[in-house]
Amino acid sequence: MEQQVLDFPGGKVAFTSEMSFISESDDKRIPCYQVLDDNGEPIGSKSSVQVSLKLLLVPTGLNVEHPYLKLREEAINIASAAALTADDLVLPQYREPGVLLWRGFTLQDFANQCFGNKADSGKARQMPIHYASKILNYFAVSSPMATQLPQAVGVAYSLKMEGKNACVATYCGDGGSSEGDFHAALNFAAVMEAPVLFICRNNGWAISTPIEDQFRSDGLVVRGRAYGIRSIRVDGNDALAVYNAIHTAREMAISEQRPLLVEALTYRVGHHSTSDDSTKYRPLDEIEYWKKARDPVNRLRKWVEGNGWWNEKYESELRSSVRKQLLESIQIAEKIEKPPLSDLFTDVYDNLPSNLQEQEKLLRETIERNPQNYPSDIPI
């Protein structure tokens, strides 16, 4: 008997007399897209891998290892940055400084922000590592979890309204996906058909909370289908796979005006933060295995070396140069004076309102009365 189909207000439905529940989980897991194996050998077509690598190397003139050596993190950072354009806007979490590096943020810029000196473009108003760059289309990092996600959808919708040939890339981790903002953002993006890429790192741990204590689903990628969003799972330790996935997703987002979800499976080799000791909740041998056997930089290096584009002498010289640059940047940042006190109250209102004028007056009086409680290098 033919099923009756009805164009219902909530969507097209097909009626049936058979009662059937949708399974909570498929037996078959969603596959993970990969280009290079752990030994840097191509899994698929060798020619397509070479093209991908050249595309990845072009922006920095065959210097793809430069940002990798400056920042040892997942391949997600650098590869996704390479797949975007300068016109694309980025709303990061806090593990994306590699995107800034790729776009031109210097080690000196990083040092200035961490020291909160006068050269910091954020005027020392942000916490350390909460980087931002208006010139590089990189929104400020925010401390609260996942707040950047619905904001990214709003930004993407504005690009859509203005007819811009660009998209928004926003990042979060598996922990961030447990926040309500993640679900609100995906639904918002799907309904409004906003050109936004949700790039989600699934590294197995939200600080010390394992994914099995966060969700029962097959990772994060399956959530896209629930909200009507095209999705893909990719090997987050494979720079070329990440590049290919983001490059293709970007084209879809702009040409089809739609959101996409990219789940990047990776591993957080380091501790979550300086106050975290990850050996308390995961085996040391597990960390060492991922650090040595499945390191994303080593995997890419093996492929690059195999094509004659890299050698140990060049890497040694580069590492030495990067270390020297870093130390010099820190030394310079330490000596630059702090922003003036007045910078705390500017850039919000054209004319400073009376309540802020009163606050500034009280702050200055407090510092004058108790100079021993405040840094002496702050220009009053």
N, C-alpha and C positions, 0 to 999 in steps of 0.2 A: 504494500500500500504506500502510495506517495505521501511524503511528509508535507504537512501544511506549513507554508512559509508566510510570515507576517512581518511587514515593515513596522515594527513596534517603535514608539517614541524613544525607548531606551536602546534601540538597535534592532537589526534584522534577526528574527528568531525562527527556528524550525521546531515544531511541536512533535512529540512522540509519546506513545502510550507506555513506553518502556522506562522504568525508573533506573537511572544510572548516575552514580556519583563520579565526579572528575577525580582521578587519582591524585593523591597528595604529592606524589613524586614518581617520575619515570624511572624504570630500572636502568635505562641507558643514560649515562652521564653526558652532559654537553661537552663536546670535544674542545680541545684547546689548540688554537692556531699557533704553529711554530715554523720557523724557517731554518734555523741552525740548531744542530744537536749540541750536546755538551762539549764536543771536541771541535766545534766550529765548522763542522761539515754540513753542507746543504742537504736538506731532507727532500725537497722537491726539485724543480727545474733550476739548474745551476745558472742559466742565463738570467732568469728572473731575479735571482739572489744578487747577481753582480749589478744589475740595473738598480735594485733597491739600495745597495751599498753606495753606489755612486751618487744617488740622489741624497742619501744621508750625509755623505762627505762634502758635497758641493758647497753648502752655505759657509763652511769655515775653511775652504780650500784644502781638503784632505787632512784636516786637523781634528778629526772626530775624537781622538783620544785626549785632546786638551781639556775639555770640560770634564771628561771621565776621570782624568788624573787630578783635577782640582776638587772633584767631588765624587767620592766613592759611594754611589747609591745605586738604586735599581736602574735598569736600562729605561724604565718608564720616563724618567725626567727628560733626558737628552733626546731620546728617539722621538718622543711625542712633540717636543719643541721643534725638532727639525722638520716634522711633518706639517706644522702650522706655518702661517705666514705672519709677517709683522703687523698686519691689519687685524688679525684675530685677537680677541681679548681673552685674558686669562684671569680666572678667579681661583686662586690656589688654596691649598690647605696649609701645611707647613713643611712638607717634604719635597717641595718643588723649586728649590733654589737653582737647580740645574737648568730649568726653563729660563730663568733670569740670566744665567751664565751664557746660555746659547744666544740670547737676544742682545747681549752686549753689556750687561751689568758687570762691572769690574770687581776684582778682589778688593780694591780700595773702597768701592761703593759699599760692599758687604761690611768691611771693617768700620767704616764711618757710621753705618746704621747700628751696628752692635755697640759701638762706643757712645752713640747718641751725641755726636759733636755737631759743630756748626755746618759741616759739609754734608750732613745727612739730609737727604731730600725730604724726609718726613719730619724734619725739625725736632728730632728726639722725642716725639710724642708717642711713638709706638714701643712696645716691648722689644727686646733684642730678638732677632731673627724674624720679626714681623715686617719683612721687606715689602716695598712697593715702588713702582716706577710708572708715572703717568706717561712719560715719553715712550716707554716700552710696552704700553697697554697691559700692565700687570697690576691688578688691584691689590690693596694691602691685605696681608694675612690677618685673619681674625682669630682670637683665642677661642670663643665658643665653638663647639663642634657643629659642623655641617651648615652653619648659617649662610655660607657662601653659595650653597646649591640653589635655593629659590631665588637668591639675588642674581645668580648667573642666568637663570631663565628669564628674568625681567630684562636684563641687559641684552640677551639674545633676541627677545621679542622687539626691543627697540631697534636692533639692527634690521630685523625683518620689516618693521614699519617704515624704515628709512631706505629700504631697498639696497642695503650695503652688500658687497660681495665679500662677506666675512662671516665668521661664526664665533661662538664663545666656547672655550674649553675650561671646564671646572674639574677639580680633583678632590677626591676624598678616599678614606680607607675603609676597611670592612667595619671598623668601629663606628665611623661616621654614618655608615649605611643603616645602623641601628637607631639612628635619631629620626624623629618625626619629620624633620626638614627634608631628609632624603626622599621620603615617600611623597611629601607635598610637592617637591620640586619635579619629580618624575611625572606626576599626574599633571601638574601645571604645564610642563613642557609639551607633553603629548597632546593635551587639549588645545593649547595655543599654537601647536606646530612650530615651535621655536627652534632655530638652528643652533643647538647647544650639544656639546659632547660631554657626557658624564664619564670621566676617566677614573675608575675605582680600583684602588690597589687592594688586593686581597692577599695579605701576608700572614694570615692565620691568627694574628693576635691584635687585640685592641688594648694596648699596653700589656696587661697580664691576663686578659680575658680571652680564652680561645674561641674560635668560631663556633664550636659545638655548643657553647653556652650563649651564643648570640642568635643563631638561626638554625632551622632544620632543612632549609632548602638546598638545592644543588648550587652552592655558591651564591653569587650576586647576579650573575648573568640572566637567570630565569626570571628575575623580577621585572626585567624590561618587558617581557611578553605580557605580564599581568597588567601593565599600564599602557600597552599598545606601542611599545618602543622597540625598534630594531636593535639587536644586541649581538655582541661577539665576545667570546672568551679568548684571551691571548696569553702567550707565555711572557710574563713580565720580566724575565731574565734574558730574553732574546731581543736585542735592540732592533734587528731588522724586522722581526715579526710585529713589534710595537709600531715601528715606523710605517710599515705597510698598512696595518689596521687603522691607525689614526689618519694617515694620508687619504685612504679610501673613505673613511667615515666622514672626514671633513668635506670631501666632494659631495657626498650624499646629503649632508646637513645643509649645504648651501644651494645645490642644484634642485633638491627636492623639498627644501624648507621643512626639515624634520629633525627631531632630537635623536641621538644615538647613545647607547650605553656600551662602554667597553670595560670588561672585567679583566684586569691584568693580574695573573697569578704570579706572585713573587715571594721573596723571603727577606725579612728584616734581620740582617746579620748582626747589626749593632743593638745596643740597649735602646729602649724607647726614648729615654732622656738621660741626663746626667744623674738624676735621682733614682734611676731604675737599675736593678740588677736582674737581667733576664735569666741568669742561671738559676734563679730561685724557682722558676716555673717552666723551664725547658732544659733538656739535657745539653751539656757542653759539647758532646760529640756530634750532636745534631747541628749545632751552630757551626762547628768546624767543618762539617761535611758541606754545608751550603756555602761556606766562605771559600773553600778551596775547590771542590769538585764542580760546583754549579755557579760559579761567579760570573756575572754577566759581562764584566770587562774582559776576563780571560777568554770567554767564548768568542767575543768580537775580535779580540786580539789575534786569536788563532786563525780566524778567517782572513783578517787583514794581512797577517804575516804570510799566509799561503798565497796571497796575490802580490807579494813583493812590495807592499805599501808601508811596511813597518819593520823596524829592527830594534834589537836590545840597546844598541849604542844610542840611538835617537831617543828611546824611551828614558834611558838613564839621564841623558842631558836635559830632557824635558822635565823630569821629576825634580831635578836639582834646581832648574829655573823656576818652577812653580813654587817650590818651598821658599826660595829667596824672595819671590814676589810677595808671598803671603806674609813673611816676617816683616818685610819693608812696609807693607800696607798697615800692619798692626802698629808698628812704630810711629808711622806718620799719623794714624788716627788718634793715638794716645796724646799727641802734642797739639792737635787742633782744639781750639777753645770751644766751650759749650755754647749753645744758642742763647741769646738774651732772654731774660725772664718774660719779656713782652710777647714772645712767640707763643706762649701758652694761651694767649687770649685773641690772637689774630686769625684771619683767614676763614672765619665763619660768617661774621656780619660785616657789611660795608661800613656801618657806623656802630662802634662798640656800645651795646646797651648799658644802662646804668648799673644793672646787677653785676655784670662782669667788670665794670670799672671799679665797683666797690670791692669785689673779690681780689682784683689785682692790687688795690690799695692796701687791703688787709694783709695780703701775702708779703708785700714789701715791708710793711711795718713789723710783721712777725720775724722776718729774716734779720732785720736790723736789730731787733731786741734779742734774738738768739742766734748770733752768727756761728756759734760753735756747733750748732745742730745742722748746718747746711754746708755743702761743698763750697770752698772758697773760690773755685774757678768758674762759677756761674756768673756771667755778666749781669749786673743788676740794672 
